[in-house]
Amino acid sequence: MLGWLKRLFRSSPCEQDDALIYYVKGYKCGAITRLRIDRYNELSRDDDDTLFVRKTVVDSKCFGRVEVFLRFDSSYREISREIEGGEFVTREAWEAQQRAAHAASLAESGKG
């Protein structure tokens, strides 16, 4: 029971073991969005016993839409991926975008 309480009060979703994290860059304006998929609540089981998820990602910069379809085996290993309206990118690309946005925000407020 204590393990359940600890998971409930974690400060960051990155710390959770039950999540699959992807980063997608939309073609509309190049914004990168972090996509979190809960392994236990968002995946569906197909007729051939594989797991899948279809997500629509909307970025917060220009509200560009990216459609993502992922398929996994029973051990949550990715079998296939499809994407429309964007591309998969690395965590490092997302982090670089976050740093640039933070620096721009500081410059606008006169603190940078």
N, C-alpha and C positions, 0 to 999 in steps of 0.2 A: 504494500500500500504506500509506503514512503516513496518508492520509485515513481509511482504515479503522481504524487504531490510535487516531487521535484521537477518532473517534466512539465507539469501544469504551470509552474512559476519560473520557468527559464526566461531569461531576458531577451533572447534572440532566437528567431526561427532557424538560423544557421546551425544552432547547437542541436537541433532535434534530429534524431536518427531515423525518423519515419518520413523524411522528406527527400524528394529528388529535385535537384536544383538545375535549371537551365537558364541560359542567357540568350535572348533573341534581339536582333537588330532589325527594325522595320525599315522598309525601303522608302516610305513616305518622307521622313525627315532624318533618318539615321539614328533615332533614339534607341538606346539599348535598355531593355526591361528584364528584370530578374523574375523568372517564373518558378514558383514553388509548387510542387505537386505532392500532396499527402498520399503516401503509398497505401494507407489503410482506408481512406475515405474517398479518394478521387478516381481510383483505377477501377475499371470494369473488367469482367471476365468474359472472354469470347468463347464461341462454340468449341474451338480447338484448345481450350484451356490456357490460352495466352492472356495477358493483361494488356489493356490499352487505355489511353486517355486522349480526348480531343479537347483542346483549349483554344479560346480566342483571347489573344493578348492585345490590350489597348494601352499604348504608351501615354505618359502624362505630358509630353511635350507638344505633340501635334495631333494626338488622338488617332494615330495610325493604327490600323488593325493588322494583326498577324495571326494566321491560323496554324496551329501546331497539332500534329497527330503522331503519337508515340506508341510503340508496342514493346512489351517486355515479356520475358519468360517468368516462370514461377518464382525464381530467385531475384526478381527485379532487375535483371540484366537487360539492357536495351537490345532489342532485336532489330527494330527499324525505326526510322524517323522521316517525317514529311513536314514541309513547311511551305506556306504560301504567303506572299507579301513581305518576306523578310528572309533572314538567314540566322543560323546559330553562330554565336560568337563565344569567346572565352570569358572566364571570370575576370581575367586581367583587363580585358577591354571594357567591361562594365565598371570595374574599379577606377580605371583611368577617366571614364566619363563622369563618374561621381566626384572625383577630385577636381576635374575641370569645372563642373557645375558649382561646386563649393567655392572655388577660387573666384569665379565670376560673380557669385553672390556677395562675397566679401568685398570685391572691387566696387560693385554697385552701391554697397552701403557705406563705402568710404573707409572701411576697416582694413583694406588690403594694401 
